[in-house]
Amino acid sequence: MNNNELAHHGILGMRWGIRRTKEQLARLSGRTVSDKKKRKQEKVDEKTSSSNSSKKTVKDMSDAELKQRISRLELEKRYRDLNPEQVSTGKKVTNHILKDMVLPAADDIGKQLIKSEMTRGVNELLQLSDEYKIYTNNKRK
């Protein structure tokens, strides 16, 4: 290619900086915009009709539908039990630390805070002197 030549490999008839509308693009493909809207509406209708049938209340279901739903849920539960998720080692360690260390420590701290605030509240409410004050953990401070 010579340095004085300019080559362009764009769309024939396309002008720089001008965007095509949806109607122009649809006309080129042989369809109209209304066809696309119809197909989109049909998909929405299919989704709503299938979701409405599964959202029946128990009172609206027949015995056969209810039995079918229960058997499906039981099968799904059995499948989950037989094929447990693969849990990474990091997640196992994190769950162990959280369950066996962090939660019990937080529980103990919460109990201590509640106990100390309750004893302070009782002492203030009853206006006890130092001789008769209630202390947390039976220790005088």
Backbone hydrogen bonds, N-H to C=O, Kabsch-Sander energy under -0.5 kcal/mol:
donor,donor_aa,acceptor,acceptor_aa,energy
5,E,2,N,-1.6
14,M,11,I,-2.0
18,I,15,R,-1.5
19,R,17,G,-0.5
25,L,21,T,-2.0
26,A,22,K,-2.4
27,R,23,E,-2.3
28,L,24,Q,-1.5
29,S,25,L,-1.2
30,G,27,R,-0.9
31,R,26,A,-1.8
36,K,32,T,-1.3
37,K,33,V,-2.3
38,K,34,S,-2.5
39,R,35,D,-2.4
40,K,36,K,-2.5
41,Q,37,K,-2.5
42,E,38,K,-2.5
43,K,39,R,-2.0
44,V,40,K,-2.0
45,D,41,Q,-2.6
46,E,42,E,-2.4
47,K,43,K,-2.2
48,T,44,V,-2.4
49,S,45,D,-2.4
50,S,46,E,-2.1
51,S,47,K,-2.3
52,N,48,T,-2.0
53,S,49,S,-1.3
54,S,50,S,-1.0
55,K,51,S,-0.6
55,K,52,N,-0.6
56,K,53,S,-0.7
60,D,57,T,-0.5
61,M,57,T,-0.9
61,M,58,V,-0.6
66,L,62,S,-2.4
67,K,63,D,-2.6
68,Q,64,A,-2.4
69,R,65,E,-2.4
70,I,66,L,-2.5
71,S,67,K,-2.6
72,R,68,Q,-2.0
73,L,69,R,-2.3
74,E,70,I,-2.5
75,L,71,S,-2.3
76,E,72,R,-2.4
77,K,73,L,-2.2
78,R,74,E,-2.5
79,Y,75,L,-2.4
80,R,76,E,-2.2
81,D,77,K,-2.2
82,L,78,R,-2.3
83,N,79,Y,-2.1
87,V,85,E,-0.7
92,K,88,S,-2.0
93,V,89,T,-2.5
94,T,90,G,-2.4
95,N,91,K,-2.7
96,H,92,K,-2.4
97,I,93,V,-2.6
98,L,94,T,-2.5
99,K,95,N,-2.9
100,D,96,H,-2.9
101,M,97,I,-1.8
102,V,97,I,-2.0
103,L,98,L,-2.3
105,A,101,M,-1.7
106,A,102,V,-2.6
107,D,103,L,-2.2
108,D,104,P,-2.4
109,I,105,A,-2.4
110,G,106,A,-2.3
111,K,107,D,-2.2
112,Q,108,D,-2.4
113,L,109,I,-2.5
114,I,110,G,-2.4
115,K,111,K,-2.5
116,S,112,Q,-2.5
117,E,113,L,-2.3
118,M,114,I,-2.3
119,T,115,K,-2.2
120,R,116,S,-2.1
121,G,117,E,-2.4
122,V,118,M,-2.5
123,N,119,T,-2.4
124,E,120,R,-2.2
125,L,121,G,-2.8
126,L,122,V,-2.7
127,Q,123,N,-0.8
128,L,123,N,-1.5
132,Y,129,S,-1.0
133,K,129,S,-1.0
138,N,135,Y,-1.3
139,K,136,T,-1.3
